[in-house]
């Protein structure tokens, strides 16, 4: 069974063509995707799905925990498949985004729990600067 179909079934969502195409895009990409990138992809794939439907799909996927919505101080949301906490390097010059997964924050979470009694459910951290290509 196709992974996108399985994910939709696990989340008790109807398997529509629009949902499957959008979810497939996220399953094929590891970096956060903005709505305008989704629209461009759908045009390229000759999928006739209107913008309102795409936004409803994104909202539903966030609500069901399939996607995580984030904002990188650029005035728009980006989305990525939910999963393990990781962090991002955002180039302010070319807008490239890279993931960082080994951050050492798990030790901070333990300290926060023991000293403050606060249970961290998830976290997010972004670093802004210039990628190696833009530094030259």
Phi, psi and omega in degrees: 000141179297140185299319181296322178296317180296316179298315179298318178297316180300329181265009179057041177251142177297137181274090177263160179301316181299313180297318182294317180297316180295314181296321177302320178301315180291323180291338180269352184236143180255354180255156179300142184240134177270158181302321180296328176292324177296315180300316179298318179299317181293323177296315178301321181275001181057041177264125182268079180235123184283163184300320181299320178296318179298315180295322177296318178298313180300315179299317179296316180296323177292314180301323182274357178083013178282317180244157174244132180261136178219162180227124184255041178056037179236009176081015177210160177270149170237157184229150173209162179300133177292150179174216181292147177296137174208175187233170187230144170256121183244120178279123181283350181265308183254357179067017176290151180231129177237149179268149170233123181253330181264095188246345180078006183287342180302327176293321176297319180299319178297318180293319178299318180296313184286322184272327185249349182070022183256126179266112178282123179269324176199165178214166181212139180214130179237140176246128181250139181175217179234133178290168183298327179293324183277348180282342183280000000 
